[in-house]
Amino acid sequence: MVNALAPETTERTAGPRTAGPADGGRGRTRRLRRRQAAVAYLFLAPALLFFAAFLVLPLGFALLLSTSRWAGFDLGDIDPVGLDNFAGLFADGSTFLVPILTNTLLFALGTVVLALAGSVLVATCIDKLRFQGLWRTLYFLPIVTTVVAVGNVWKYMYEPGGLVNGVLNACGLGSVAFLQDPDTALPSVVVVQAWASAGTAILVLTAGLKSVPESYYEAAALDGAGPGTVFWRITLPLLRPSLLFVCITQFLTGLQSFALIIVMTKGGPGDATNVAALEMYRQAFSYGDWGTASAAAFVLFVVVLMVTLAQLWLFRRKGEDA
């Protein structure tokens, strides 16, 4: 017997859900977004085609050549050899690892150290002078000068009867065979590269100095901090983003340097100034070994990537510890 006092239960049946105005609005929004995306890709199409034609396709072709043997000109002569080209670069008796890749790293490291130290010093001095635009322009002139002109001028300055040896002789020192001695050839070219590339670093660092709040210097002066303390405790830490940019760009430029070396020394004497980019050029255009040249290019790419990631990690870690 059913208890009359028990609540009566009723079941509600849900009918089919009808599309409301909100659903129609969402559908129109999705269609509008699809049309906007299609128009955006249409406008991006020329840039994407340029990117594909001049970066993606050459990169793929270089990857193919790095695993092949090819003398150039006839694509039908491409002969796959697997990883033999990479193995040859690091085989016993190969000069790619030592001295070529070693010279490349030393050249890039020396360029970064000299250019960065000189740029920080010059930028700090310019920040305290009048006519700052004039000084920045003067220091930027080597950037707009062709590498061939810069290399030839410095080449003649390094000659036994050139300006540099003339200054040394006037100081009572003997002449130095800067570009003819294997021990001094690479450092001599590093000095020229650092001098020629310092203009961009100076512009970046002077802009970074302008972003440092003046109130920090005023507070330091009230606390009695000296110029050295202000530089190491305030200026240098706040320049870290600019220094990171300069370090990465200078190192990348040094690792890929080619024109200055071929103008001044052509890789000599011997292999004293031979670097990876010059060796790639020689393998491809002088010896007709495009496979080895492409393999060397990918090895250099890996080195550049590892160095860049290491620099980013180091500066970010210092930023977290500061």
Buried (B, 14 or more C-beta within 10 A) or exposed (E): EEEEEEEEEEEEEEEEEEEEEEEEEEEEEEEEEEEEEEEEEEEEEEEEEEEEEEEEEEEEBBBBBBBBBBBEEEEEEBEEBEEBBBEBBEEEEEBBEEBBBEBBBBBBBBBBBBBBEBBBEBBBEBBEEEEBEEBBEEBBEBBEEEBEEBBEBBBEBBBEEBEBBBEEEEEEEEBBBBBBEBEBBBBBBBBBBBBBBBBBBBBBBBEBBEEBEEEBBEEBEEEEBEEEEBBEEBBEEBBBEBBBBBBBBBBBBBBBBBBBBBBBBEBBBEBBBBBBBBBBBBBBEEEEBBBBBBBBBBBBEEBBEEBBEEBEEEBEEEEEEE
